[in-house]
Amino acid sequence: MITLYDHPLSPYAQKVKIALREKGLAFETTMPGGLGAGGAAGAFVEASPRAEVPALTDGDVRVFDSTIILEYLDDAYPDTPMRPTSPSERARVRMLEEVMDTHFEAINWGLSEIRWFRRAEGAQAEALFAAARTQTEGFYAWLEKQLGEREWFNGAAFGWGDLSVVPYLNGSVGHGVPPAEGSRLAAWLARANARPSVAACVADIAALNAAGVSMTNVAELVEKGLFKREYRDHRLEWMIKSGGIDVVLKGLERDNIRFAPAFG
């Protein structure tokens, strides 16, 4: 049985779940403890030494990083391939994935930092939101060009290119920054959300909320140092370049941000 270390709110984990469901593969999910406090341990860290979801186990195989997991699934279970056929098309959707996983994800992550974790308030929060909206709209224009006249980002059929985009756009919608009504991108998003594999990810989030695991009190937990958000790579860059360097400095001072753990 395939096991996926998951958090329903993680767009990276959503990518993998969409692929698993599109391929018709049976799998179970488990949400590791200690993520928010930076205290993850045990079998999860053995599978993911960065202590990040997603991580996948398949028998004796352990794989972390969403992109590498997607590659493994296409190699190990080639029926219903997620990648396009030609090398050039594979490169195209992989570049699309790279942009979404790094540059775009950081915007939604930053909005969560302000909206849910209240790292900034008042005028600074408004300025960060404005920067995020401008950046998101710029990426929407870029995505419109990437989609062109295609039905799917992947080409003729839903695949890698689409599962690499939809979790992030749904995140932006949740933050109140949807694609323009009537745009090709908005129409694509509606088609993608109609797929059972994508709808199931939305249902996973609803189930998490129904279980009482909400974001309502996380700002208080952050303030007390009981919840530590990970600041590394593109996320750190986004906060600094968007005007939140003091957010980072304050987080370091209060020890309520974290970076990747040491390997060993």
C-alpha positions in Angstrom: 0.0 0.0 0.0 1.2 3.5 -0.9 1.3 5.9 2.1 1.4 9.6 1.7 2.5 11.9 4.5 0.1 14.7 3.9 -1.4 17.9 5.1 -4.6 18.9 3.2 -3.6 22.6 3.0 -0.3 21.8 1.4 -0.4 22.5 -2.4 2.6 20.3 -2.8 0.8 17.4 -1.2 -2.3 18.2 -3.3 -0.2 17.8 -6.5 0.7 14.2 -5.5 -2.8 13.3 -4.4 -4.2 14.5 -7.7 -1.7 12.3 -9.6 -2.4 9.3 -7.4 -6.2 9.7 -8.0 -5.8 10.3 -11.8 -3.8 7.1 -12.0 -6.4 5.2 -10.0 -3.8 4.1 -7.4 -4.9 3.0 -3.9 -3.2 5.0 -1.2 -3.6 6.1 2.4 -2.7 9.4 3.9 -1.3 10.3 7.3 -0.8 13.7 8.7 2.5 13.8 10.7 2.6 15.4 14.1 5.1 18.1 15.1 4.9 20.0 11.8 3.8 23.3 13.2 6.1 23.2 16.2 9.1 22.0 14.3 9.2 18.8 16.3 8.5 16.2 13.6 10.2 12.8 14.2 10.1 9.1 13.7 9.1 7.4 10.4 8.0 10.6 8.8 11.5 12.2 9.2 13.0 8.9 7.9 11.0 9.3 4.8 11.4 13.1 4.6 14.6 14.4 6.3 13.5 17.9 5.5 10.5 17.3 7.7 8.2 18.5 5.0 5.1 17.1 3.4 4.6 15.4 1.0 6.6 12.3 1.5 5.7 8.9 0.0 6.4 5.3 1.0 5.7 2.5 -1.4 6.9 -0.8 0.2 10.6 -0.2 1.0 10.7 2.9 -1.2 10.8 6.3 0.4 10.5 9.5 -1.6 10.3 13.1 -0.6 9.8 16.3 -2.6 6.6 16.6 -4.7 8.4 16.8 -8.1 10.5 13.7 -7.3 7.4 11.9 -6.1 5.5 12.7 -9.3 8.5 11.4 -11.3 8.6 8.2 -9.3 4.9 7.6 -9.8 5.1 8.0 -13.5 8.1 5.7 -13.7 6.8 3.1 -11.3 3.1 3.2 -12.5 3.3 4.3 -16.2 -0.4 3.6 -16.9 -2.2 7.0 -17.2 1.0 9.0 -17.5 0.9 12.5 -16.1 3.8 13.8 -18.3 3.4 14.8 -21.9 5.1 12.6 -24.5 7.7 14.8 -26.2 10.8 16.0 -24.5 10.0 19.6 -25.4 6.5 19.4 -23.9 7.8 17.7 -20.8 10.3 20.6 -20.4 7.5 23.1 -20.9 5.3 21.7 -18.1 8.3 21.2 -15.8 9.2 24.9 -16.2 5.5 25.7 -15.4 5.7 23.5 -12.3 9.0 25.2 -11.2 7.4 28.7 -11.4 4.3 27.6 -9.5 6.2 25.7 -6.8 8.6 28.6 -6.1 7.6 32.0 -7.2 3.8 31.6 -7.1 3.6 29.5 -3.9 5.5 32.1 -2.0 2.8 34.7 -2.6 0.0 32.5 -1.2 2.3 31.5 1.7 3.0 35.2 2.4 -0.8 36.0 2.4 -1.3 33.2 4.9 1.4 34.7 7.1 -0.5 38.0 7.2 -4.1 36.8 7.0 -3.9 33.8 9.4 -0.7 34.3 11.4 -1.0 38.0 11.7 2.7 38.6 11.2 1.8 42.2 10.2 -1.2 44.4 10.8 -2.4 47.8 9.8 -0.6 49.7 7.1 2.1 47.1 6.7 -0.4 44.3 6.2 -2.2 46.4 3.6 1.0 47.1 1.8 1.9 43.4 1.8 -1.5 42.4 0.5 -1.3 45.0 -2.2 2.1 43.7 -3.3 0.8 40.1 -3.3 -2.3 41.1 -5.4 -0.1 42.9 -8.0 2.3 39.9 -8.2 -0.6 37.4 -8.5 -2.2 39.3 -11.3 1.1 39.5 -13.1 1.4 35.7 -12.9 -2.2 35.3 -14.1 -1.2 37.2 -17.3 1.8 34.9 -17.7 -0.4 31.8 -17.2 -2.9 33.0 -19.8 0.0 33.1 -22.3 1.2 29.7 -21.2 -2.3 28.2 -21.6 -2.9 29.9 -25.0 -5.5 28.0 -27.0 -4.9 24.7 -25.1 -7.8 23.1 -23.2 -5.3 22.0 -20.6 -1.8 23.3 -19.6 -0.6 19.7 -20.2 -1.9 19.8 -23.8 -4.8 17.7 -25.1 -5.4 15.9 -21.8 -5.2 16.9 -18.1 -1.9 16.0 -16.6 1.3 17.2 -14.9 1.0 20.8 -16.1 -2.5 21.1 -14.7 -2.0 19.5 -11.3 1.0 21.8 -10.9 -1.2 24.9 -11.3 -4.6 24.1 -9.8 -3.7 23.9 -6.1 -2.1 27.3 -6.2 -4.9 29.0 -8.0 -7.4 27.6 -5.6 -5.2 29.0 -2.8 -5.3 32.4 -4.5 -9.1 32.2 -4.8 -9.3 31.4 -1.1 -7.3 34.6 -0.4 -9.7 36.7 -2.5 -7.6 37.0 -5.6 -9.3 34.9 -8.3 -8.5 35.0 -12.1 -10.5 37.6 -14.0 -14.1 36.5 -14.7 -14.4 35.5 -18.3 -10.7 34.8 -18.8 -9.4 31.6 -20.4 -7.6 31.0 -17.1 -10.9 31.2 -15.1 -12.5 28.8 -17.5 -9.6 26.4 -17.2 -9.8 26.6 -13.4 -13.5 25.7 -13.5 -12.7 22.6 -15.7 -9.9 21.5 -13.4 -12.0 21.9 -10.3 -14.7 19.7 -11.9 -12.3 16.7 -12.0 -12.9 14.2 -9.2 -9.2 14.2 -8.4 -9.1 17.9 -7.7 -12.5 18.0 -6.1 -11.3 15.4 -3.6 -8.5 17.7 -2.5 -11.1 20.4 -1.8 -13.1 17.8 0.2 -10.0 16.9 2.2 -9.7 20.5 3.3 -13.4 20.6 4.2 -13.0 17.4 6.2 -10.0 19.0 8.1 -12.1 22.0 9.0 -15.1 19.7 10.0 -12.7 17.9 12.4 -12.1 21.1 14.2 -8.6 21.7 12.9 -8.9 25.3 11.8 -6.7 28.3 11.4 -8.7 30.5 13.8 -6.3 30.5 16.7 -2.9 30.0 15.0 -1.9 33.6 15.4 -2.0 33.2 19.2 0.0 30.0 18.9 2.6 31.8 16.8 2.8 34.6 19.4 3.5 32.1 22.1 6.1 30.3 20.0 4.1 27.1 19.9 3.7 27.2 16.1 6.7 27.9 13.9 6.3 28.6 10.2 9.1 27.5 7.9 11.0 30.4 6.2 13.4 29.2 3.6 14.3 29.7 -0.1 11.5 31.4 -2.0 9.4 32.2 1.0 12.1 34.1 2.7 12.8 36.0 -0.5 9.2 36.9 -0.9 8.8 38.4 2.5 11.9 40.5 2.3 11.4 41.8 -1.3 7.7 42.6 -0.6 8.5 44.8 2.4 8.4 42.4 5.3 12.0 42.2 6.4 11.1 43.3 9.9 8.6 40.4 10.0 11.5 38.1 9.5 13.7 39.8 12.1 10.8 39.8 14.7 10.2 36.1 14.0 13.8 35.3 14.6 13.8 37.3 17.8 10.7 35.5 19.1 11.8 32.1 17.8 8.5 31.5 16.0 9.9 30.9 12.6 12.1 27.9 11.6 14.3 26.7 8.8 15.0 23.2 7.4 16.4 20.8 10.0 19.9 19.4 9.9 20.3 16.1 8.2 21.8 13.2 10.2 
